[in-house]
């Protein structure tokens, strides 16, 4: 009963955070950045100011598809951010550049997350099938469900390790935007608000993953008691 209350609570919270984030980014995408720089130009300057010269900035299709790829050292910005001259574009571009700077400075949490990527990719591919079959054969082969729980625990761990990585990238972005004068006093709070709500999505995702992990653990323990 309690686990379902947690599930419903997380789903509602996730919807609220997602809707709020999209609403704010839509709002801030209509407010121009004071100096008129595009997201690409902001990323280029932030890299240069931090002494990072081996990262490529490129445009990718889609919306909210922005990310940094440490494997090939590319900052991938959605077209709206890459060419955008808004507060939202500045916040996203600086945030993703923050990840590139983390990589260049060997930020420990990013290194830890990157080292887990191959394992998480394997776990994500098979975990649902292992958990499903594990529940079906729980009475005769409980070890399979336990293996599935272990895979899901790795995914949950990854989601929690992601939190300090994302928060730190946002802090780097906000500090740099403020110190360089790209974001002035009247727009500072807007950038901070946009970055804050983007971070909330990762927090909710981590909580949701933990709640799901607890659900499968309770199934396993319940069968064990029986």
Residue pairs with C-beta under 8 A, 6 or more apart in sequence:
3 211
3 214
3 215
3 218
6 211
6 214
7 211
7 212
7 215
10 204
10 207
10 208
10 211
11 208
13 204
13 207
14 201
14 204
14 205
14 208
17 197
17 200
17 201
17 204
18 201
20 197
20 200
21 197
21 198
21 200
21 201
24 193
24 194
24 197
25 64
25 88
25 194
25 198
28 86
28 87
28 88
28 91
28 190
28 191
28 193
28 194
29 80
29 84
29 86
29 87
29 88
29 89
30 86
31 86
31 87
31 88
31 187
31 190
32 85
32 86
32 87
33 42
33 85
33 86
33 87
33 89
33 90
33 182
33 183
33 187
34 182
34 183
34 184
34 187
35 181
35 182
36 85
37 45
37 85
37 90
37 182
38 82
38 83
38 84
38 85
38 89
39 77
39 81
39 82
39 83
39 84
39 85
39 89
39 90
39 92
39 93
40 57
40 59
40 77
40 82
40 83
40 93
42 89
42 90
42 93
42 94
42 97
42 177
42 182
43 57
43 75
43 77
43 93
43 94
43 96
43 97
44 57
45 180
45 182
46 93
46 94
46 97
46 98
46 101
46 173
46 176
47 53
47 55
47 57
47 97
47 100
47 101
49 176
49 180
50 101
50 104
50 176
51 104
52 100
52 101
52 104
54 73
55 73
55 74
55 75
55 100
55 104
56 72
56 73
56 74
56 75
57 74
57 75
57 77
57 82
58 74
58 75
58 76
58 77
58 82
59 76
59 77
59 78
59 79
59 82
59 83
60 66
60 76
60 77
60 78
60 79
61 78
61 79
62 78
63 78
63 80
64 78
65 76
65 78
66 76
66 77
66 78
66 81
66 92
66 93
66 95
66 96
67 76
67 96
67 99
68 74
68 75
68 76
68 96
68 97
68 99
68 100
68 103
69 76
70 99
70 103
70 110
70 114
73 100
73 103
75 93
75 96
75 97
75 99
75 100
76 96
77 92
77 93
77 96
78 92
80 89
81 88
81 89
81 92
81 93
82 93
87 183
87 187
87 190
87 191
87 194
88 194
90 177
90 182
90 183
90 191
91 173
91 177
91 191
91 194
91 195
91 198
92 194
92 198
94 172
94 173
94 174
94 176
94 177
95 169
95 170
95 173
95 195
95 198
96 169
97 173
98 168
98 169
98 170
98 171
98 172
98 173
98 176
99 110
99 165
99 169
101 172
102 109
102 110
102 165
102 168
102 169
102 172
103 110
107 165
107 168
109 161
109 164
109 165
109 168
110 165
112 161
113 158
113 161
113 162
113 165
116 154
116 157
116 158
116 161
119 154
120 154
120 155
120 158
123 151
123 152
123 154
123 155
124 155
126 151
127 148
127 151
127 152
127 155
130 144
130 145
130 147
130 148
130 151
131 145
131 148
131 149
131 151
131 152
131 216
133 144
134 141
134 142
134 144
134 145
134 146
134 147
134 148
135 145
135 219
137 144
138 144
138 145
138 219
138 220
138 223
139 223
142 220
142 223
142 224
145 216
145 219
145 220
145 223
146 220
148 216
149 213
149 216
149 217
149 220
152 209
152 212
152 213
152 216
153 213
155 209
156 206
156 209
156 210
156 212
156 213
159 202
159 205
159 206
159 209
160 206
160 210
162 202
162 206
163 199
163 202
163 203
163 206
166 198
166 199
166 202
167 199
170 195
170 196
170 198
170 199
173 191
173 195
174 183
174 188
174 191
174 192
174 195
177 183
177 188
177 191
178 188
183 191
